[in-house]
Amino acid sequence: MKSQIILLFLCATILVSCQPKNEAGPIVEVSFSDGVSAESLDGRLLLMFASDETKEPRFQISAGLNAQPIFGMDVEGMEPNQKKVFDNSIFGFPHKSLKELPDGEYYVQALLHVYETFDLSTGHTVKLPMDNGEGQQWNQSPGNVYSKPVKVEIKDGEVPQMDLVMEEIIPPIEEPEDTQWIKHIKVKSEKLSEFWGRDMYLGAHVLLPKGFEEHPEAKYPLMIFHGHFPYDFGGFRTTPPDPDLKPDYSARFDVQGYNIIQQQEAYDFYTRWNEPDFPRFLIIKIQHPTPYYDDSYAVNSASQGPYGDAITHELIPHIEKEFRGMGEGWSRFLYGGSTGGWEALAVQVKYPDEYNGCFAACPDPIDFRAYCLTDIYEDSNAYYYPAEHKQTEVPGHRDYLGNLQNSIREYNHLELVLGTKSRSGQQWDIWEATYSPQGEDGYPERLWDKMTGEINHEVAEYWKENYDLRYILERDWDKLGDKLKGKINIYCGDMDNYYLNNAVYLMEDFLESTTDPYYAGEVDYGDRAEHCWNGDHENPNHISRLRYNSMYVPKIMKRIMESAPQGADLSSWRYQ
């Protein structure tokens, strides 16, 4: 009898020691106070951990080597003071579950990325984050609510129970003021407003040429800089660098005092802009954020609406009328890097008569057989190379020596934490929001399963027919060739961090083999150059990337002289 009691005691002890104290795992309760909102809110609720106390956790989230833990859930109709529970079932990155968090001290913060409801002209109702002047940055979007960071310790694998109350709200952003040189405009787009079911606006920052007021007879060519959301017209400064500016360090370029270099380059551009021999142009940087990203990719798409038509047929003519642009296709030029590089080329291809040349630097994938390192038509999985007995992940980011920081899977899993249904506001999701057909629920169809990487080849075929720029050029060259002759210029580093040079090689193969007519443009590569290389063989990347606004001017002038129609105004804007 005694031995039976001892055996039962041992069994009970084993059961207790083997079972977690809380079957649901650690409990973190998150709510928002009625002081930040008296109404219910929809959105993506995020829980973040960080070991660095010098910055709030919301500013430390990335997919790189310094990635900090983050977990996310969708909330709908969340009421003030209602508690949402994070436990082991909530998906996270880079740790999939709270139970995987290593022991240590952390600063913990919660944030609600607020969604609004859109009744689309397609008949769908979707919930998405409206841009609020910040360029779709979830961690600094006005109206988002968050908690102050609190310090906790994870010990013996136990996340302490927490009750986080979001009592802070991100304030509105002040709009930049007009200056002598830079004007800011915002216009309602009828095309976009109809699609989104509410008033939608496009904006631009306009850099005026020297003598704009003194020469009312002049009309000007237009240079259109495409790229990510610009708060203002950056890279233009009317005074020398601030003598009291404390030098900072750029880890990306391994350069000390990069902030001073940036100010000097901006002042140098102002000086060059005023020189007697510098052509008098209008330069614009466009603001076209969408509920999916910091910009629209400047083309029409099923889920984002007719941004291509709105920019080309509404915004551009408005600017040219307001600031005496020539208003003709031969006088408009496109340029930009990365996202802006893809946009410059795509807009030129899709509106061949409306623009007279594109200068596309380090463009996002322009041939989807090299969608970074994935062939979306032939590969079955985007995250892993095919192999029978091992699993090797497809890289996502490298430096110029080939050192890796993360994988495609890691990028996408972070996005999945930040937002479901292509709502993360990050790179892979905006490609889907732009290129994919609209699903039955009103959101973009997935190119691949976000969790597993399994590719949907039906969606890939839709991408091919509508947005694979190399394929479209090859398919339609008999109609596009004469319209695009001399207009396509592409530049890329051969060690691009995101492997974007692979697609450029494929594009070059097509362009150089096409002789009827020959494309008569330029494709060039920077030796060992990383992302943002734009054709400058004389300066390092950290310098040349600051000179987009001036470096293509000689090529634009050459193009104008070669292609301007008879009787075109080639003089009124070339005053001293």
N, C-alpha and C positions, 0 to 999 in steps of 0.2 A: 504494500500500500504506500509506504514511504517513497519507494523508488518511482511509483506512478506519479506522485505529487511532484517530485523533483523533475521528472520528464515533462510534465505539463508546464511547470514553471519555466524550464529551458525553452520549450516551444513558444510560450508567450513572449519571452524575452527576445527570441529571434524574430518573431513577427513584428514586434514594436520597433526593433532596431532596423529592420529592412524596409519599413514603410515610411514614406515621407510624413512630416508632421502635418502637412496640409495637402490633401489630394489634389487640389487645384493649383498647388504651387504658391509662390509668393503673391500676395495681394497688394496691388497699388491702386488706390481709388483716386479718380480724377474728376473734378467738377469745375464749373465756373460760377462766379458770384453774380448776383443780380445787379451788382454795381457796374459790370462791363456790358451786360445785356439783360434786359427784362423779358426778352422774347426767346423762344427756342431757336436753336441754331443747327444747321447741317454742316458737315465737313469731314475732314480727316483729323483725327485726334492722335497726336504724336507724344510718345514718352521717350525721353533722351537721357543718356548717362554720359558723363565725360570726366576724365581724370585731371584735366587742365583747369585750374581755377581762374586763369587770367581772362578767359572768354566764356560767355554763356554757352551752355551745351548746344543751343540752336545754331550757333555759328561755328560748330566744330564737326558737322555731319558731312561725310564724304565717302567715296568708295575707294580712296587711296590707302596708302600704308598707315596713315594716321586716322583711319576710320574709327569713329566712336559709336557705341551701341545706340540703336534707335528701334522703337517698336511702334506699330500703327494700327488703327482700326477706323472704319467708317462709322460715323454717327449721323443719325437722322432724327430731327425733332428733339435734340438734346435740350432739356429744360434747365433753367438756372438752379443751381444747387443739386442737380441730379448727378449721382455718382456713377461713373463708368469704370469698370474693373479690368485692369491688366493682370493676367495670370499667365501660367505656362503655355496656354493655348494660343496666345497672340504672337503672330509672326514678327520676327525682327531681323536686323542686319547689324553687324556681321554675325551675331549670334542669333540662331533661329528662335531661341526661347529664353525667357528670363532665367531659367534654371541653368543655362550655360554660362552666365556671367561669371568671370573669374573673381576671386576674392580681392578686396581692395577698397580704397576710399573713392567715392564718386560724388559728383555734383549732378543732381537730378532735376529735370525740368519737363514740364508738359506744355504743349501748344496746340491750339485748335486752328487749323487752316480752314477758314470759313468758305462754304460753297453757297452759291446763289442758284435760283431756278431759272432756266431758259426754256421758253416754248418756241421751238424751232419751226421754220417754215416747212420743214419736212414732215411735220406732224408729231415729232418726238418731243418729249420733255426730258431735259437732262439737268443735272446739278454739277456745277463747275465753279472754280474760283475766278471771280472777276478781277482783272487787273485794276489796281488802285493807285497807279502812278509810279509803282516801284519796278515794273518790268517782270512780273510773275516770279517773285522771290518769296517763297512761303515763309521764310524766317524773318522777313521784314515787311510783309504786306500790311498796309494800314487796315485796321479792323480786325485782324487776327488777335486772339486773346492768348495769354500765356501766364505761367506761374514764375515766381522768382526761384532761382536755383537753391536747392537745399543740399546739405552735405550728409551723406549716409555712408555706412560701412557694410560691405558684404563680407561675412565671415562664415567659414565652414559651409560655403555654398548656399547660405540662407540670405535671401533678399528681405530686409526688414519691411514690415507692413508700413505703408505710407498713405497719407491722405493729402493730395496736392490740390490746392484751390487756385484756379487761374483768375487772378484779380487785376492783371495788367492788360492794357489794350494798346496796340501799336498805333501811334498817332498819324494823322494825314501828312503827306509829303508836300512841301511848298514847291510850286512850279517855278522854273527858272525865269528870270526877268530878261526882257529884251535889252540889248546893248546897241552901240553904234554899228557893230559888225554882225551881230547874230540876232536873228528874229525867230520867234517861236509861233507856230500856227497849229490850230486844231480845227478839223472840219468834220461835220457829220457825214458819214457815208450812207447814202440811201440804199445801196446794194447790200451792205453788211447789216444795216438795221432791219431790213426786210428778212434776211436769213435768220438773225438771232432773236427776232421778236422784241427788240428794245433798241433804243438809240445807241449806236456804236460809232466811235470816232477814230480818225486817223490823224496823226500829228507829224510834224517835221521841224527840225532845227535848220535854219537857212543861213548860210554864211554868204554875206554880200561882198561883191568885189570892191576894190578901191575905186573911188570916184562914182559910186552908184548914184548918189544924189546930184553930183555935178554934171552927169551925162545922161539926162533924161531921154536923149535920142537913142541910146544904146539898148540893144537887146542881146541877151547872153545865152551861150550854150549852158547846158545843165549837166553837172556831174552828180550821180546818185550813189551815195555810199550805203551799201547794204550791210547789215550785221545785227548783232544782238541789240536789245533795247538800249538806246542812248538817253540818259537823263538830260544831257545838254550836248552842245557841239564841243566835244572834247578835242584835245590836241591843238587848240588855238589859244594863245595867251599874249596879251598886249604888253606885258611887262617882263623883265628878266626874272630868273628864279628868285624865290624868296630867300634873302640872305640869312634869315633866322631858321630856315627849315632844317630840322634834324635829319641827317641821312638815314634812310632805312635800308633793309637788305632784301633783295629779291631771291628767294630760294629757287624759284623756277629757272632764273638765268644765272644764278650764282654771281650776282652783281651787287656791290655795295653802293648805296646812294642812288638807287634807281629812281626814287621820287624826284631827285634833283635833275637827273637826266631827262625825265619826262617833261618837267617844266622847261628845261632848256630847249628841248626839241619843239615844244609847243610855241615858245617864243621865236625860235628860228623860223618856224613856218609862218608866223605872223610877219616877220621881216621879209621873207621871200615873197609872201602874198602882196607886199607893197612895192616890190621892185619894179622898175619901169618895163622890164622885158617879160614880166610874168603875165600870161594871158588872163583876161578878165572873165572869170566863170562865176556861175552860181554853183555852190556845193550844198547838197542837202543830206541830212541823216534822218531817216524815217523812223517814226514810232508807230509800230503796228502790232502791239501785243494782243494776244487772243486769250480766251479762257483756258487754253491748253499750254501756252508757252510765252516766252518774252518777245517772240515775233512769229509771224504767220507763215514764213517761208515764201511769201510774196507770190503765191500761186493759188488758183482756185482749188478747193478740195471738198470732199463730201461732208466731212465733219466740222470743218472750220469755216466754210463758206467761200464766197467769191473775192478773196483778198487780192488775187492777181488783177482782176478787172477793176476792183475798187482803187488800187494804187495807180494803175496805168491810166485809167479813164476818168477817175475822179480827183485823186490827190495831185498827181503830176500836173494836169492842166490847170488846176486851181493855183498851184505854186507859180507856174509860168505866167499866168495872168496877173497875179499879185505882184510879182517881182520882175516883170519884163523878160521872161524867158522867150526864146524863139518859138517854142511850141511845135517843133517839127522833129521827126524821127532822126534825121541826120545830125541834129545838134544835141542829142541825149546820149550819155555814156554811163555804163554801169560798172561798179567795182566793189570789192569787198573780200574778206577772208573768212575761211571756215564756213559757218552757216551763211555768211554774206557772200562767200565765193560761190556756193551752190546757188544761192538766190540770183546772183548776177548772171550766171550762165543759164539758169532755168528761165529767167525772165526774158533774156535775149532769144532763147530758143522758142519760147511760147508766144512771144510778141516780136517777131523778127523785123517787122517794118517800123516799129515804134521806137527802136533804139539802134545806135550806130556802132556799138562795140561793147564788149564786156571784158573785164580784167579780173579773172576768177583765181584768187589765191587760196591754196590749201583747201579746196572745196570739200564739203561733205560728200559721201559716196555718189559719184556721177555715173557709175556702172554697177548695178546690183549683183553682178557676178563677183564683185569685190566690195560687198557691203561690210566695210572694214575687212575682217578676215573670213567672212562667210559668203558663200555662193548661195543665195536664197532660192535659186532654181534647182540646184543639184544636191546640195547638202540636206540631210534629214534633220540635223540638230545644230543649233547655233552655239551651244555652250561647250560641246565636247567633240573632239576629233573622233572619227570612226575607228574603232579598234575592238578586237575580239576579247582581249584579256586584260585590258587596262583602261583607265579613264583619264585622259589628258584634257585640261580645260583650254579653251580658245582664249588667248590673251586679249586684254582690252586697252592697255596703255603701256608704252615703253618710253625710255629716254633715248638719246641719240646713240648710246652704246648698246641698246637692246635690253637694258634692265627693266624688269616688269614691275608694275605697281598693282595691277588688278586684272580681273578677267571679265569677259562679256557677261558671264553669269552674275558676278558680283555687282556690276553696274545695274543689271536688270532687277536683281533682288532688292537692292536699295530703292530703286524706283517703285517696286511693288509695295514696300513699306510706306513710302511717301504718298502713294496714291494708287488705287485700283482704277480700272477702266481707262488707262492711258492718262490719268490725271496727276501724275507726279510733277509735271512741269519740268521734266528733265529730258535729256537728249534722245534716248531710244523711244520714249513715249511720244515726243513731238513728231518724230519720223512717222510713227503709226497714225497720229492724228492728222498728219498732212497727206500721207500716201495711201492709207487704207480706205476701203469702202466703208460706208456707215452700216453698223450692225442693226439688228432688229430693235435693240434697246436704245438706239440713238447715239451710241458711243462707237469709236473706231473698232473695227475688227482687228484682232490680234494677228500679227505676222507669225508669231510663235507663242507657244504656251509660256507664260512669263515665269512659271516655276520650273519647268523641265527643259525648255529650249526647243521643244519639238516644233518644226516649221510647218505652217499651213501653206501648201503650194498653190492653192486656189487664190489666196490673198496675194501671194507672190506674183502670180500672173497679172493681177490687177495693178500691182505696183509697176510691173514691167511695161504694160501698155500705156500707163499714164504719167509715170515719173522717172523711169530709167532713162536718163538723158542720152547716154550713148546709144541705147536701143532706139529711142525715138529719132535721133539724128540719122541712124542707119536706115531705119524703116522709111523715113520721109525725106531722105536727102534729095530725091528728084524734085521735090517741091520746095525744100528749104535751102538747098545748096547755094543758089544764086542770091538769095536774100541774106545769107549769113557769111558770104565770102569776105574775108578780111576782118570779121567781127569777133572771132573766138580767140581768146588768149588765156592760157591756163598756166599756173605756177604752183610748184609743190616741192617741199623738201623730201629727199629720198629716205629720210628717217623720221617721217611724220609720226608724231606720238600715237596717233590713232590708225596708222596704216592706210591713210587716205591716198597715198601715192600709188597704191596698187590699182585703184580704179582709174587714176590718171593715166597710168601705162596703157590700160585697155582702151581708153578714149583716144589716146595718141595713136595707137595702132590703127584704129578706124580712120581718124582724120588724115593721117599721113598716107594711107592706102587709097584714099578717095581722090580721084582725079577729075571727076566730071560733075561740078568743077572742083578744083583743089581748094581746100578751105582757106589757104593764104593767111593763116594766123600764126600763133606762136604757142608752143608748149615747152616749158623749161623747168629744170630741176636744180635744187640746191644741194650740194654735196654735204652729207651728214647733217643737213638742216632739219630742225624739228618743226612742229606745227606753227603756222602763221608765216612761213617763208613766202615771200611775195615777188620774187624775181630779182632781188638785190644781191649781186655777187660780191659787192665791195664791203658791206657792213655786216656785223653780226645780227642775229635775229632780234635781239632785244632793242636794237636801233631801227632796223628796217621796218619793223612792225609799227613804228610810230610815224612812218612817212607815207602812209597810204594816200593821203590827200594831195601830195605833190608829185610822187614818183611816176605816176602814169601820165602826167600832163604832156610831156614831149610826144608820147605815143598817140595821145588823143589829138594833139595838134597835127601830127602827120596824117592821121586818119581823116581829120576834117579837110585838109588840103587835097587829099586824094579823092574824097567821096562827096563833097558838098555839091549839090545840084547847081546847074548853071543859074546865075543870077542870085545866088544865096548871099546873105549878108556876112561878109568875112572881114569887115572893117570897123563897124560902129563900136564893137566891143574890144578893139585892140588899141585903145588909146594908151598914152604913157602915164 
